[in-house]
Amino acid sequence: MFKTDLREKYKTLRSLLSTDDIDSFSINIANNVLKLPVWDKTYYHIFLTIEEQKEIDTSFLLSILHGKDKEVVISKSNFNDYTLSHYLLTENTRLKKNRYNIPEPVDGLEVPVKKIDVVFIPLLAFDKKGNRVGYGKGFYDKFLSECKEDTVKIGLSFFEPDDLIEDTNENDIQIDYCITPENIYSFR
């Protein structure tokens, strides 16, 4: 399928999920993340949930990261050039939703991209080769292209993979893993 069709398909499937489904699936995803060989790292970048988009509830994963004393990094979006700035998430970090309902840090300590060891990536769909489909603005592809070569890229998905995303291009960055409520997919 093509990205546009996949976006439409998975936004519709997400819209049908109940709050209980989202909670249950998000807990299963967080538990599956615990099985990955990534816990020897220091800086973990995570997205904060856009509840209005029925995204994965990353609060369960945040609890795991804090419980393991990891440095947690979150982003702020720049819609002028579709880039992300990255900030350390601390107990003093003030969050505010932007016009797209993305919770973002108001201020804080900026973290250089090259420090980030693991990135948890929001996505709408992924395929059996490790390609992913996001919302289509390219924020994460730009961000991931700036990361260290050995930064671990982990997609999180409520749904299992499609066979193939047909219209990938050279700017699309593949993921190393994708975690669903039922499975762990490795593309390394």
N, C-alpha and C positions, 0 to 999 in steps of 0.2 A: 504494500500500500504506500501511498504518498503521504508526506508529512501533514498536509492540510486535512486529508481524510482521517488520518490517525488522531489528529488533534480533536476533530469533531467527534469521532467515535469514543475516545476516552474521556472527554469532557462530559459527554452524555452518560457514559457508564458511571463516572464519579457522581454525577448529579443524582443517581438512583441509590447511592449508598446512604444508609441511616447513620445517625450519630453512634449507635452501638457498633455497627459494622466498622466505622472508621476507628473507633477506640480499639476494638478487638484486633483488627488488621494491623494497626500501628504498634500495638504491644507485641504481636507476633514478629513483625519486622524488626523491632528493637531487640528481641530475643535472638533472632537469626544473626543480627549484626555482631552479637557477642561471640559467635562462632568463627568470625573472620580473624586472620592472622595479622591484625593491625594494632594491637593494643600495646606495642612497645614504642609507639610514637608519642609526640608531645603536643603538637598543634592540630586541632580538629576543627575544620570549618563546617558549619551546619546552617541550613536554612531554617528560618522561623516560619511556622505554618500560616498560610493564608486560609483562614477558616471558611471564608466566603467561596473559595474555590474547591472546598472539600479536599484539601491536601492532607497528606499523612501528618498525623500529630507527632511532631518531633520532640514534644516535652518528655516522652518516655526515654528517648535516646539522650536527651540533655541530662536527665537524671543519672543515666549510666555514666556519661562522660564526667559529670561532677563527682560521682561516687568513686571514679577511678582517678580523680585529681588531675584531669587533663585540662589543657589550656583550650578554651572554646572561643572560636572566632565566628562572628556574624558579619553580614554585609549591609551596605547602604547602596541603593541604586542611583545612578546618574542617568536620567532619561534623555539628556542632551546627546550623549555619545555612547549610550548603552554599555557603560562600564560599571564595575563594582568597586567600592572602597571597603576595606575590611577592618573590623574593630574587635578588640578583646571583649568578651562578654564577662562582666563581673557583677557582683551583687549591687554595685552602684550604677550600673548601666541603665540609663533611662531610654525606654522604647516608645516610639510613636508610629502609628500606621500612616503610610504614605497614601497618595490618592488612589493607588491600586490595592489598598488594604494589606500591604506588606509591612509587617512589624520591622522597624529599623532602629538602630541606635541614633539617639539625638546627637551624641558626642562621645568622646572616649579616646582610648589609646589605640592609634592606628597600627595595624600589623602588616608588615611587608609580605607580599604574596610568596616570596621565596622561603618564608619561614613555615608555611602551611604544609603539613605532612599528609593529611587525609582530608578529602572533601566529600561530604554527603550532598548528593545532587538531586534537586527536585526534577521530576520529568512527568510527562503525560503517557509516553509509550517508549518501549525499547524493543530491539529485535535480537535474534539469536546470535548475532555477530558482535553485539556490544554497542551498536549505534543507538542513539536516543533522540527523542523528540521532546522539546520543551515548549514554551509558549511562543517561540518564534522570533524573539528580539535579539538573540545571540549573546546575552549577558554571560552565560556560563561558558560558552565556547571561547569567548575572549578571555575570560578569567582563567580557564583551564589551560589555555595556550601560554599563559604567563607563568604557570606553576613550574616547580622543579620537575625534572624528568621522572623522578621516582615518587612523586606525589600520587597517593592511591585515590582513585576516583570511583566512588560508590554511588550508584543510582538507587533510589528507593521507589518502589512501585506497588500499588495495590494489585496490579494485574500481571499476568504471565506475559512472556514476550510474543510479539508478532513474528512471523517468519522472516520478513525482510522489509526494511525501510528503503524504498526504491530510489528516492531522490536525495541521497546523502551527497555531500560535496567535500572539498579539501579543507574547509573551515570547520567541519564537524569534528569534535573531539570524542573519541570512543571512551566508554567507561571500562574500568577493570573488573568491577563486580556490579551485579544488580540484585537487590534483596527484595523478595516479595513475602507475603505472609506465609507461604508454603515452601519456598525454595531459595537457595543461594546459587546464583549464576556467576561463573568465573569466565572472564574473557582474556585472562593473562596468558 
